[in-house]
Amino acid sequence: METEDTGTSVNDRVARPVPPANPVAPGEADILPVVPYPYQEDEMIGGDSLLSIRKRLLASNAQPSAEGINLAHLDAQDRFEVKVDIIKQTAVLDPSGDWTGRGARALDNPRAASSIRRGTFLNRALSP
C-alpha cells in the first residue's frame, strides 16, 4: 500500500500477466463439433416422420417419465435416420418405386419394428 506522499491511490491496481491457457487433454482436440439433427420433427420422408415414430414408441405407456420420453425421442431419431438412409439408397436402386413417398412404411414390419439392428444391417447391405 502506498502512502499519501507518493500520490498514488490505494485502488490503483497493478496489471498482472495473464496465466497461460489450460492445456487441452489428449483426445479432446479430436472431438468434432456438435451437429444439429438434420431433419425437422414433422418432416415427412418415405411416409414417416420423427414425430410419428416417437408417438408409436410411446403409445404403449400412458404416462411415460421424462427419461422415457427423452429415450424414445433419441430412439426415434436413430430409427428415422436409418430409414431415410435405406430409402435414399433404395430409391437409387429401384427408381420406379415410390420410396420417398411411402417407402418408410414398407420398413415397418411388426416383427422387426422393435429392432434398429435390422435396419442398420439392411442399410449396410445396401451400401456400396
N, C-alpha and C positions, 0 to 999 in steps of 0.2 A: 504494500500500500504506500502510495506516495504521500508526501506532506504538502501543506499549502505553499511552501516555499518554491516547489518546482512548477506549480501552475497546472498540473495535470489533475484530472478528475478521478475520483475513485471508480467511477463507472466506465472509464476507458478500458477497453479490452484489447489484449494483445492477440493478433492473429496467430493461430496455431496452424501447423502444417496439417493437411488433410491426410488421414490414415490411408494406407493402401487398400484397394478393393479386396473384398473377400475372394479367395481363390475358388474357382469352380471345381466341384468334386468330379473325379473321373467318371465319365459316362454321362454326366448331366448335360454337357455341351452337345452331346449327340441326340438329345431328346428333341423330337420335332415339335413345332408349334401345334396348338390345338386347332383342328379344322372343324368348322361348323358342320352339322349334319346336312347333307346335300339336298334333302327333299323336304318339302312342306308337309305338315301333318295330314292335310286333306288332299294332297296331290295324288291324283288317280293315275296309276301306271299298271297296265295289264288288268284293269277292272278291280284293282285293290288299292288300298291306301294304308298308311301307317295307323291312322285312327281306327279303321275297321279291324285291322289285325289286333290292335290293343284292346278294342271292345270285345272281340272274340276271346282273347286271353283272360279278360277279367269277368266274362259272363258267368263263370261257374262260382264266383264268390260275390255274394250280395253286398258285403261290407268289407272290401279289401283295406288293408292297412296302408299307410303312406309308403312303407317299404315295398309292399306288394304292388302298388301302383307304379312305383319307380322301376321295379324289376320287370314288370310287364311292359313298360314303355321301352326299356332297353332291349328286351327280347323282341318286341315288335319292330324296333329299328333294325336289329340284326336280320330278322326274317324278311323284312321288306327289301333290304339291300340285296340279300341273296336272290330273292325273287326277281328283282329288277335286273340283276346281272344275268340270270338264266333267261329271262325274257329277251333281253338285248341280244344275247348270243343265239338264241333260238330263232329270233326274227331274221337274223342274217342267214341261218341255215335253211329256214323254211319261209321265204318271203311271201308265199301265198296265204299263210295263216294269219289270223287276227291276234297275234301275240301281244302287241302293245295295247290293243283294245280290251281283250278279256283273257289273255293268256295266263295271268296270275291265278285265276280261279281254277284253271286246269291243274295247278300245282297243289291244290287244297284237298288232297286225298285224306280222308279221315284217319286212315291208318298211319299216315306219315306226317300229318299236320303238327303233331307234338314234337317232332324231332327236327331241329335245324341241321343236324348232321347229314340227313339225307339230301337236303337242298344244297349243302356245301359240297357233298360228294358229286351231285349232278352238275353243279357249277364247275367243279374241277374237271369232270369228264368232258364237258363241252369246250373247255378252254384249249386253245391250240398248244 
